[in-house]
Amino acid sequence: MRKYLLRVLVFGGLVLGSLGLRAQSLPVGTPVLEDAFRRAQLLGLVDSSYSFCARPFFPETTTKFKDKFDPFNDLDKNRFIGFDGLIKFDKDKGLIKLLPVTWINQYNSKHPEGLNDGAMIPSRGYQTMISGGLYAQYGALSIQLRPEIVSAENLDYEGFPHRTDPAVDAHLWYEMYYSNFNRIDLPERFGDKSYKRIFWGQSSIRLTNGPISLGISTENLWWGPGMRNALVMTNNAPGFVHFTLNTVKPIRTYIGSFEGQFIAGRLNNSGFFPPDTTLNYNGGPQFYQAKPTDWRYINGIVISYQPKWVPGLFLGATRTFQVYEKDMGKSLGDMNIGDIFPVFTTFDQGKYQDGVMAARKRDQLMSIFMRWVWLKANGEIYAEYGRKDYFWNIQDLEVEPSYSGAYILGFRKLMPFLSRKNEYIQINLELTQLAMSPTTTNRNGTSWYLSDIVKAGYTNDGQLLGAGIGPGSNSQSLNVSWVKGLKQIGLQLERFVHNNDYQHFPIGDIRNHWVDLSAMLHADWDYKNLVVSATSGFVNSLNYEWLFDAPPPPDFTWLKGTDVFNFHGQLNIMYRF
């Protein structure tokens, strides 16, 4: 398999040839700056043909700004010192640039909280991550070296094992830890000691010519229009090593603009285990089933299209496949069941004999999305709908389109703040629905990101590659803030329902839903080279870990459940050269 990918890379290098374009990316999840660019697009300051649906973003190819870490072109006149971290050589054919140093700090008082934090882990206590590095370019070749160092206290907390007695609630253990977690590598706690890791982080080696870039990367990816969640690819987990063929700016054609990315990469397991791998019920078989230790191959694609006849409208699709390396074939010939690049295979399986597609031992996710930017209204709406399984044929898709489905809906609006210049009130609402529909349960489907075939589920290093809220979960978030340039002060309210698929079965009691209600104050501020962002607030977990101590029917009573109050805080500091 590797030799095929190497041939693709070498051939692409020959095609891209000698002419280069700046291919310095703005990493997914960069505090303050990434969202500032998207917000600037609503104000007409960024190329309106860029979708923000296939990130990382390459600002210097799609904006008039000369520095990707300076969205509003005011850093040059406000630096602490004159040095901008940039050295050019060979008559400006080559350059070396210092990348910003970013220090992210996070604290949880009772139990883990926080999404989309990359290499950081779900943990209680204090956790920190620091990153920085160099970007170098000569002609078409560019090298970005930006490792990430993570350290977490990883304190013990009252999770599922602490709060549920296996001897009393064996059926809950079987259905939760071993019906669910036998099909996904998603540790509740990353060991019983402090956690320290060094990752390659947002690093890459690329050959870039015009709008096309080819290379090897460990950068985080974000596919789709969502701001809080995305169905297929987010920065909720550490980045993984992958070959990438992607656009760095829209490809303009007679019918409109296109963007996209094609990847082939490697996913790793966490190496952590459930708290009790010997548990059984009345001497029966062990609940825990050991997962393969083999690494997984992932192949994925995202395409976004902006019709020239409808300014601001983006339509797109994503698809990913993963398979254990030991189960992977070597075929390039039959593209209907292709082993190396399965993203190009058929979407329906009705034409094959029963079991042919299942014999490939691979797991897929796919979605379609739209984003519509209304420049005159300084707003946008967006949506994504996905499936985690094949459809048998077109009639199956038409009759039960919601089978194995999930969706995201959202909008954002900027409204002028009084009569003040360049100041706005921003409103953002986003809904995410991952819980199974009745059609999925009727057909014995599984929750999003779980897999009966690839037992590690849709994860890398023990964290979800998709929506961080997790399998079977739903969320509704509202963010209202004042913004001016990079500065922002606001309030985020969120309702997060944990794994409703597990709550519906085996628990079944409608009072037991585990619901987090949170209120977070957040602020972003820039001063010369510094950009600082802070988030602070409280999470009230109702029926924490689905515990509700009340009489069952017929003595049905709505009472206060087992609730937990958690403080969550985050402080991010960035120094831009």
Secondary structure, DSSP 8 states (H G I E B T S, - for coil): -HHHHHHHHHHHHHHHTT-------B-TT-TTHHHHHHHHHHTT-S-TT--SSEESB-HHHHSS-S-TT-TTS-STTS-SSS--SEEEETTTTEEEEEEEEEEEEEEESSS---SS-TT--S-BEEEEEEEEEEEEEETTEEEEEB-EEEEE--B----HHHHS-TTT-HHHHIIIIIIIGGG----SSS-SS-EEEEE-BS-EEEEEETTEEEEEE----EESS-SS--SSB-SSS----EEEEEESS-EEETTEEEEEEEEEEEE-------S-TT--STT-S-S--------EEEEEEEEEEEETTSTTEEEEEEEEEEEEGGG-----S-TTS-SS-GGGS-SB-TTS-TTTTGGG-EEEEEEEEEEEEETTTTEEEEEEEEESS-BSSHHHHHH-TTTTEEEEEEEEEEEE-TT-TT-EEEEEEEEEE-S--HHHHHTT---TT--SSSTT-SEETTEESS-TT-TT-EEEEEEEEEEETTEEEEEEEEEEE--HHHIIIII--TT---EEEEEEEEEEEEETTEEEEEEEEEEEEETGGG---S--TTS--------EEEEEEEEEEEE--
